[in-house]
Amino acid sequence: MLNLVGHHVGAFQLLRMLGRGAMGVVYLAKDSVLRRHVALKLIARTLESDQEQHERFLREARAAARLVHPNVVQIFQVGETPDFRFIAMEYVEGTSMS
């Protein structure tokens, strides 16, 4: 996936890349509606080879949304644009664990 810093995905302006994983990329983003920073996980629709991957993405978001714990980030929104599916979640400043 290309570096999308500076672009918008829906109401979110991508500010910097935070990490990359098997399913997609996570960016620090600014929610232009609520004016807060979020971690925005993106998966390109072109990378979704089948319905199973889409369901996996939704299962991940739903499972995380059910958890309420001080050590687990909150899920704010799951959505999609013509190019991406995304999960907007709480952004917590800190250092990398890797």
Phi and psi in radians as a Rosetta constraint file:
Dihedral C 1 N 2 CA 2 C 2 CIRCULARHARMONIC -1.188 0.35
Dihedral N 2 CA 2 C 2 N 3 CIRCULARHARMONIC 2.772 0.35
Dihedral C 2 N 3 CA 3 C 3 CIRCULARHARMONIC -1.293 0.35
Dihedral N 3 CA 3 C 3 N 4 CIRCULARHARMONIC 2.076 0.35
Dihedral C 3 N 4 CA 4 C 4 CIRCULARHARMONIC -1.877 0.35
Dihedral N 4 CA 4 C 4 N 5 CIRCULARHARMONIC 0.284 0.35
Dihedral C 4 N 5 CA 5 C 5 CIRCULARHARMONIC -0.955 0.35
Dihedral N 5 CA 5 C 5 N 6 CIRCULARHARMONIC 2.313 0.35
Dihedral C 5 N 6 CA 6 C 6 CIRCULARHARMONIC 1.664 0.35
Dihedral N 6 CA 6 C 6 N 7 CIRCULARHARMONIC -0.329 0.35
Dihedral C 6 N 7 CA 7 C 7 CIRCULARHARMONIC -1.446 0.35
Dihedral N 7 CA 7 C 7 N 8 CIRCULARHARMONIC 2.919 0.35
Dihedral C 7 N 8 CA 8 C 8 CIRCULARHARMONIC -1.943 0.35
Dihedral N 8 CA 8 C 8 N 9 CIRCULARHARMONIC 2.470 0.35
Dihedral C 8 N 9 CA 9 C 9 CIRCULARHARMONIC -2.170 0.35
Dihedral N 9 CA 9 C 9 N 10 CIRCULARHARMONIC 1.798 0.35
Dihedral C 9 N 10 CA 10 C 10 CIRCULARHARMONIC 1.070 0.35
Dihedral N 10 CA 10 C 10 N 11 CIRCULARHARMONIC -2.246 0.35
Dihedral C 10 N 11 CA 11 C 11 CIRCULARHARMONIC -1.506 0.35
Dihedral N 11 CA 11 C 11 N 12 CIRCULARHARMONIC 0.110 0.35
Dihedral C 11 N 12 CA 12 C 12 CIRCULARHARMONIC -1.863 0.35
Dihedral N 12 CA 12 C 12 N 13 CIRCULARHARMONIC 2.228 0.35
Dihedral C 12 N 13 CA 13 C 13 CIRCULARHARMONIC -1.676 0.35
Dihedral N 13 CA 13 C 13 N 14 CIRCULARHARMONIC 2.175 0.35
Dihedral C 13 N 14 CA 14 C 14 CIRCULARHARMONIC -1.411 0.35
Dihedral N 14 CA 14 C 14 N 15 CIRCULARHARMONIC 2.126 0.35
Dihedral C 14 N 15 CA 15 C 15 CIRCULARHARMONIC -1.732 0.35
Dihedral N 15 CA 15 C 15 N 16 CIRCULARHARMONIC -0.759 0.35
Dihedral C 15 N 16 CA 16 C 16 CIRCULARHARMONIC -2.850 0.35
Dihedral N 16 CA 16 C 16 N 17 CIRCULARHARMONIC 2.690 0.35
Dihedral C 16 N 17 CA 17 C 17 CIRCULARHARMONIC -1.371 0.35
Dihedral N 17 CA 17 C 17 N 18 CIRCULARHARMONIC 2.340 0.35
Dihedral C 17 N 18 CA 18 C 18 CIRCULARHARMONIC -1.761 0.35
Dihedral N 18 CA 18 C 18 N 19 CIRCULARHARMONIC -0.573 0.35
Dihedral C 18 N 19 CA 19 C 19 CIRCULARHARMONIC -3.077 0.35
Dihedral N 19 CA 19 C 19 N 20 CIRCULARHARMONIC 2.948 0.35
Dihedral C 19 N 20 CA 20 C 20 CIRCULARHARMONIC -2.389 0.35
Dihedral N 20 CA 20 C 20 N 21 CIRCULARHARMONIC 2.448 0.35
Dihedral C 20 N 21 CA 21 C 21 CIRCULARHARMONIC -2.394 0.35
Dihedral N 21 CA 21 C 21 N 22 CIRCULARHARMONIC -2.960 0.35
Dihedral C 21 N 22 CA 22 C 22 CIRCULARHARMONIC -1.137 0.35
Dihedral N 22 CA 22 C 22 N 23 CIRCULARHARMONIC -0.618 0.35
Dihedral C 22 N 23 CA 23 C 23 CIRCULARHARMONIC -1.665 0.35
Dihedral N 23 CA 23 C 23 N 24 CIRCULARHARMONIC -0.338 0.35
Dihedral C 23 N 24 CA 24 C 24 CIRCULARHARMONIC 3.090 0.35
Dihedral N 24 CA 24 C 24 N 25 CIRCULARHARMONIC -2.756 0.35
Dihedral C 24 N 25 CA 25 C 25 CIRCULARHARMONIC -2.218 0.35
Dihedral N 25 CA 25 C 25 N 26 CIRCULARHARMONIC 2.508 0.35
Dihedral C 25 N 26 CA 26 C 26 CIRCULARHARMONIC -1.953 0.35
Dihedral N 26 CA 26 C 26 N 27 CIRCULARHARMONIC 2.269 0.35
Dihedral C 26 N 27 CA 27 C 27 CIRCULARHARMONIC -2.064 0.35
Dihedral N 27 CA 27 C 27 N 28 CIRCULARHARMONIC 2.616 0.35
Dihedral C 27 N 28 CA 28 C 28 CIRCULARHARMONIC -1.352 0.35
Dihedral N 28 CA 28 C 28 N 29 CIRCULARHARMONIC 2.239 0.35
Dihedral C 28 N 29 CA 29 C 29 CIRCULARHARMONIC -2.376 0.35
Dihedral N 29 CA 29 C 29 N 30 CIRCULARHARMONIC 2.734 0.35
Dihedral C 29 N 30 CA 30 C 30 CIRCULARHARMONIC -1.866 0.35
Dihedral N 30 CA 30 C 30 N 31 CIRCULARHARMONIC 2.178 0.35
Dihedral C 30 N 31 CA 31 C 31 CIRCULARHARMONIC -1.379 0.35
Dihedral N 31 CA 31 C 31 N 32 CIRCULARHARMONIC 1.952 0.35
Dihedral C 31 N 32 CA 32 C 32 CIRCULARHARMONIC -1.289 0.35
Dihedral N 32 CA 32 C 32 N 33 CIRCULARHARMONIC -0.302 0.35
Dihedral C 32 N 33 CA 33 C 33 CIRCULARHARMONIC -1.453 0.35
Dihedral N 33 CA 33 C 33 N 34 CIRCULARHARMONIC -0.907 0.35
Dihedral C 33 N 34 CA 34 C 34 CIRCULARHARMONIC -1.618 0.35
Dihedral N 34 CA 34 C 34 N 35 CIRCULARHARMONIC -0.106 0.35
Dihedral C 34 N 35 CA 35 C 35 CIRCULARHARMONIC 0.956 0.35
Dihedral N 35 CA 35 C 35 N 36 CIRCULARHARMONIC 0.913 0.35
Dihedral C 35 N 36 CA 36 C 36 CIRCULARHARMONIC -2.438 0.35
Dihedral N 36 CA 36 C 36 N 37 CIRCULARHARMONIC 2.786 0.35
Dihedral C 36 N 37 CA 37 C 37 CIRCULARHARMONIC -1.473 0.35
Dihedral N 37 CA 37 C 37 N 38 CIRCULARHARMONIC 2.498 0.35
Dihedral C 37 N 38 CA 38 C 38 CIRCULARHARMONIC -2.384 0.35
Dihedral N 38 CA 38 C 38 N 39 CIRCULARHARMONIC 2.816 0.35
Dihedral C 38 N 39 CA 39 C 39 CIRCULARHARMONIC -1.661 0.35
Dihedral N 39 CA 39 C 39 N 40 CIRCULARHARMONIC 2.168 0.35
Dihedral C 39 N 40 CA 40 C 40 CIRCULARHARMONIC -2.009 0.35
Dihedral N 40 CA 40 C 40 N 41 CIRCULARHARMONIC 1.958 0.35
Dihedral C 40 N 41 CA 41 C 41 CIRCULARHARMONIC -1.595 0.35
Dihedral N 41 CA 41 C 41 N 42 CIRCULARHARMONIC 2.164 0.35
Dihedral C 41 N 42 CA 42 C 42 CIRCULARHARMONIC -1.986 0.35
Dihedral N 42 CA 42 C 42 N 43 CIRCULARHARMONIC 2.446 0.35
Dihedral C 42 N 43 CA 43 C 43 CIRCULARHARMONIC -2.218 0.35
Dihedral N 43 CA 43 C 43 N 44 CIRCULARHARMONIC 2.212 0.35
Dihedral C 43 N 44 CA 44 C 44 CIRCULARHARMONIC -1.236 0.35
Dihedral N 44 CA 44 C 44 N 45 CIRCULARHARMONIC 2.404 0.35
Dihedral C 44 N 45 CA 45 C 45 CIRCULARHARMONIC -1.065 0.35
Dihedral N 45 CA 45 C 45 N 46 CIRCULARHARMONIC -0.518 0.35
Dihedral C 45 N 46 CA 46 C 46 CIRCULARHARMONIC -1.183 0.35
Dihedral N 46 CA 46 C 46 N 47 CIRCULARHARMONIC -0.369 0.35
Dihedral C 46 N 47 CA 47 C 47 CIRCULARHARMONIC -1.512 0.35
Dihedral N 47 CA 47 C 47 N 48 CIRCULARHARMONIC -0.209 0.35
Dihedral C 47 N 48 CA 48 C 48 CIRCULARHARMONIC -1.446 0.35
Dihedral N 48 CA 48 C 48 N 49 CIRCULARHARMONIC 1.735 0.35
Dihedral C 48 N 49 CA 49 C 49 CIRCULARHARMONIC -1.317 0.35
Dihedral N 49 CA 49 C 49 N 50 CIRCULARHARMONIC -0.370 0.35
Dihedral C 49 N 50 CA 50 C 50 CIRCULARHARMONIC -2.799 0.35
Dihedral N 50 CA 50 C 50 N 51 CIRCULARHARMONIC 3.058 0.35
Dihedral C 50 N 51 CA 51 C 51 CIRCULARHARMONIC -1.094 0.35
Dihedral N 51 CA 51 C 51 N 52 CIRCULARHARMONIC -0.514 0.35
Dihedral C 51 N 52 CA 52 C 52 CIRCULARHARMONIC -1.071 0.35
Dihedral N 52 CA 52 C 52 N 53 CIRCULARHARMONIC -0.715 0.35
Dihedral C 52 N 53 CA 53 C 53 CIRCULARHARMONIC -1.165 0.35
Dihedral N 53 CA 53 C 53 N 54 CIRCULARHARMONIC -0.681 0.35
Dihedral C 53 N 54 CA 54 C 54 CIRCULARHARMONIC -1.076 0.35
Dihedral N 54 CA 54 C 54 N 55 CIRCULARHARMONIC -0.776 0.35
Dihedral C 54 N 55 CA 55 C 55 CIRCULARHARMONIC -1.113 0.35
Dihedral N 55 CA 55 C 55 N 56 CIRCULARHARMONIC -0.646 0.35
Dihedral C 55 N 56 CA 56 C 56 CIRCULARHARMONIC -1.088 0.35
Dihedral N 56 CA 56 C 56 N 57 CIRCULARHARMONIC -0.749 0.35
Dihedral C 56 N 57 CA 57 C 57 CIRCULARHARMONIC -1.059 0.35
Dihedral N 57 CA 57 C 57 N 58 CIRCULARHARMONIC -0.795 0.35
Dihedral C 57 N 58 CA 58 C 58 CIRCULARHARMONIC -1.159 0.35
Dihedral N 58 CA 58 C 58 N 59 CIRCULARHARMONIC -0.681 0.35
Dihedral C 58 N 59 CA 59 C 59 CIRCULARHARMONIC -1.064 0.35
Dihedral N 59 CA 59 C 59 N 60 CIRCULARHARMONIC -0.738 0.35
Dihedral C 59 N 60 CA 60 C 60 CIRCULARHARMONIC -1.033 0.35
Dihedral N 60 CA 60 C 60 N 61 CIRCULARHARMONIC -0.831 0.35
Dihedral C 60 N 61 CA 61 C 61 CIRCULARHARMONIC -1.130 0.35
Dihedral N 61 CA 61 C 61 N 62 CIRCULARHARMONIC -0.753 0.35
Dihedral C 61 N 62 CA 62 C 62 CIRCULARHARMONIC -1.158 0.35
Dihedral N 62 CA 62 C 62 N 63 CIRCULARHARMONIC -0.704 0.35
Dihedral C 62 N 63 CA 63 C 63 CIRCULARHARMONIC -1.121 0.35
Dihedral N 63 CA 63 C 63 N 64 CIRCULARHARMONIC -0.779 0.35
Dihedral C 63 N 64 CA 64 C 64 CIRCULARHARMONIC -1.174 0.35
Dihedral N 64 CA 64 C 64 N 65 CIRCULARHARMONIC -0.614 0.35
Dihedral C 64 N 65 CA 65 C 65 CIRCULARHARMONIC -1.174 0.35
Dihedral N 65 CA 65 C 65 N 66 CIRCULARHARMONIC -0.458 0.35
Dihedral C 65 N 66 CA 66 C 66 CIRCULARHARMONIC -1.365 0.35
Dihedral N 66 CA 66 C 66 N 67 CIRCULARHARMONIC -0.321 0.35
Dihedral C 66 N 67 CA 67 C 67 CIRCULARHARMONIC -1.460 0.35
Dihedral N 67 CA 67 C 67 N 68 CIRCULARHARMONIC 2.297 0.35
Dihedral C 67 N 68 CA 68 C 68 CIRCULARHARMONIC -2.222 0.35
Dihedral N 68 CA 68 C 68 N 69 CIRCULARHARMONIC 1.840 0.35
Dihedral C 68 N 69 CA 69 C 69 CIRCULARHARMONIC -2.773 0.35
Dihedral N 69 CA 69 C 69 N 70 CIRCULARHARMONIC 2.520 0.35
Dihedral C 69 N 70 CA 70 C 70 CIRCULARHARMONIC -1.050 0.35
Dihedral N 70 CA 70 C 70 N 71 CIRCULARHARMONIC -0.379 0.35
Dihedral C 70 N 71 CA 71 C 71 CIRCULARHARMONIC -1.737 0.35
Dihedral N 71 CA 71 C 71 N 72 CIRCULARHARMONIC 0.191 0.35
Dihedral C 71 N 72 CA 72 C 72 CIRCULARHARMONIC -2.186 0.35
Dihedral N 72 CA 72 C 72 N 73 CIRCULARHARMONIC 2.253 0.35
Dihedral C 72 N 73 CA 73 C 73 CIRCULARHARMONIC -1.180 0.35
Dihedral N 73 CA 73 C 73 N 74 CIRCULARHARMONIC 2.633 0.35
Dihedral C 73 N 74 CA 74 C 74 CIRCULARHARMONIC -1.444 0.35
Dihedral N 74 CA 74 C 74 N 75 CIRCULARHARMONIC 2.498 0.35
Dihedral C 74 N 75 CA 75 C 75 CIRCULARHARMONIC -1.622 0.35
Dihedral N 75 CA 75 C 75 N 76 CIRCULARHARMONIC 2.195 0.35
Dihedral C 75 N 76 CA 76 C 76 CIRCULARHARMONIC -1.680 0.35
Dihedral N 76 CA 76 C 76 N 77 CIRCULARHARMONIC -0.655 0.35
Dihedral C 76 N 77 CA 77 C 77 CIRCULARHARMONIC -2.823 0.35
Dihedral N 77 CA 77 C 77 N 78 CIRCULARHARMONIC 2.559 0.35
Dihedral C 77 N 78 CA 78 C 78 CIRCULARHARMONIC -2.107 0.35
Dihedral N 78 CA 78 C 78 N 79 CIRCULARHARMONIC 2.338 0.35
Dihedral C 78 N 79 CA 79 C 79 CIRCULARHARMONIC -2.743 0.35
Dihedral N 79 CA 79 C 79 N 80 CIRCULARHARMONIC -3.066 0.35
Dihedral C 79 N 80 CA 80 C 80 CIRCULARHARMONIC -2.666 0.35
Dihedral N 80 CA 80 C 80 N 81 CIRCULARHARMONIC 2.665 0.35
Dihedral C 80 N 81 CA 81 C 81 CIRCULARHARMONIC -2.153 0.35
Dihedral N 81 CA 81 C 81 N 82 CIRCULARHARMONIC 3.102 0.35
Dihedral C 81 N 82 CA 82 C 82 CIRCULARHARMONIC -1.026 0.35
Dihedral N 82 CA 82 C 82 N 83 CIRCULARHARMONIC -0.459 0.35
Dihedral C 82 N 83 CA 83 C 83 CIRCULARHARMONIC -1.798 0.35
Dihedral N 83 CA 83 C 83 N 84 CIRCULARHARMONIC -0.450 0.35
Dihedral C 83 N 84 CA 84 C 84 CIRCULARHARMONIC -2.409 0.35
Dihedral N 84 CA 84 C 84 N 85 CIRCULARHARMONIC 2.723 0.35
Dihedral C 84 N 85 CA 85 C 85 CIRCULARHARMONIC -1.895 0.35
Dihedral N 85 CA 85 C 85 N 86 CIRCULARHARMONIC 2.570 0.35
Dihedral C 85 N 86 CA 86 C 86 CIRCULARHARMONIC -2.537 0.35
Dihedral N 86 CA 86 C 86 N 87 CIRCULARHARMONIC 2.752 0.35
Dihedral C 86 N 87 CA 87 C 87 CIRCULARHARMONIC -2.156 0.35
Dihedral N 87 CA 87 C 87 N 88 CIRCULARHARMONIC 2.121 0.35
Dihedral C 87 N 88 CA 88 C 88 CIRCULARHARMONIC -1.708 0.35
Dihedral N 88 CA 88 C 88 N 89 CIRCULARHARMONIC 2.166 0.35
Dihedral C 88 N 89 CA 89 C 89 CIRCULARHARMONIC -2.357 0.35
Dihedral N 89 CA 89 C 89 N 90 CIRCULARHARMONIC 2.909 0.35
Dihedral C 89 N 90 CA 90 C 90 CIRCULARHARMONIC -0.960 0.35
Dihedral N 90 CA 90 C 90 N 91 CIRCULARHARMONIC 2.358 0.35
Dihedral C 90 N 91 CA 91 C 91 CIRCULARHARMONIC -1.735 0.35
Dihedral N 91 CA 91 C 91 N 92 CIRCULARHARMONIC 2.195 0.35
Dihedral C 91 N 92 CA 92 C 92 CIRCULARHARMONIC -2.082 0.35
Dihedral N 92 CA 92 C 92 N 93 CIRCULARHARMONIC 2.091 0.35
Dihedral C 92 N 93 CA 93 C 93 CIRCULARHARMONIC -1.223 0.35
Dihedral N 93 CA 93 C 93 N 94 CIRCULARHARMONIC 2.556 0.35
Dihedral C 93 N 94 CA 94 C 94 CIRCULARHARMONIC 3.034 0.35
Dihedral N 94 CA 94 C 94 N 95 CIRCULARHARMONIC -2.902 0.35
Dihedral C 94 N 95 CA 95 C 95 CIRCULARHARMONIC -1.860 0.35
Dihedral N 95 CA 95 C 95 N 96 CIRCULARHARMONIC 2.756 0.35
Dihedral C 95 N 96 CA 96 C 96 CIRCULARHARMONIC -1.187 0.35
Dihedral N 96 CA 96 C 96 N 97 CIRCULARHARMONIC 2.499 0.35
Dihedral C 96 N 97 CA 97 C 97 CIRCULARHARMONIC -1.569 0.35
Dihedral N 97 CA 97 C 97 N 98 CIRCULARHARMONIC -0.083 0.35
